[in-house]
Amino acid sequence: METNLHSPQRRLIELRIEHADLNALVDRVSHALPLDELMLQRLKKRRLRLRDLIAAMELKLDPKEPA
């Protein structure tokens, strides 16, 4: 079976992995001394954009049924 390397499902998995990596990085940076607040702010902003992108892709791939 041929795997589609550019499928939306695969992209969603990659985004989830990147989000998890950013979570770990935010934790490390927030506990590092001296605290680099600008870097922490940028990482959190990137993490939030990823979360929004993941949510949009999930909705597109599996739309909710109308009630």
C-alpha positions in Angstrom: 0.0 0.0 0.0 1.4 3.4 -1.0 1.5 6.0 1.7 0.5 9.6 0.8 3.2 11.8 2.3 1.2 14.9 1.7 -2.2 13.8 3.0 -4.1 16.1 5.4 -4.1 13.4 8.0 -0.3 13.2 7.9 0.0 16.9 8.1 -2.3 16.9 11.1 -0.1 14.4 12.9 3.0 16.5 12.1 1.3 19.6 13.6 0.4 17.7 16.7 4.0 16.5 17.1 5.2 20.1 16.6 2.7 21.3 19.2 3.9 18.7 21.7 7.5 19.7 21.1 6.6 23.4 21.6 4.9 22.5 24.9 8.1 20.8 26.1 10.2 23.8 25.0 7.9 26.3 26.7 8.2 24.3 29.9 12.0 24.3 29.7 12.3 28.0 28.8 9.9 29.0 31.6 12.1 27.2 34.2 15.4 28.4 32.8 17.3 31.2 34.5 17.6 33.9 33.5 14.1 33.9 32.1 14.0 35.0 28.4 10.5 36.5 28.4 10.6 37.5 24.8 11.5 34.0 23.6 8.8 32.6 26.0 6.2 34.9 24.6 7.1 34.0 21.0 7.0 30.3 21.7 3.6 30.6 23.3 2.3 32.6 20.4 3.5 30.0 17.9 2.0 27.2 20.1 -1.4 29.0 20.1 -1.3 29.4 16.3 -0.5 25.7 15.9 -3.4 24.8 18.2 -5.8 27.0 16.1 -4.5 25.4 12.9 -4.9 21.9 14.3 -8.5 22.7 15.4 -9.3 24.0 12.0 -7.9 21.0 10.3 -9.7 18.6 12.6 -13.0 20.4 11.9 -12.3 20.2 8.1 -11.4 16.5 8.2 -14.2 15.5 10.5 -17.0 18.1 10.3 -19.6 18.0 13.1 -23.0 16.7 12.1 -25.9 19.2 12.3 -28.3 18.4 15.2 
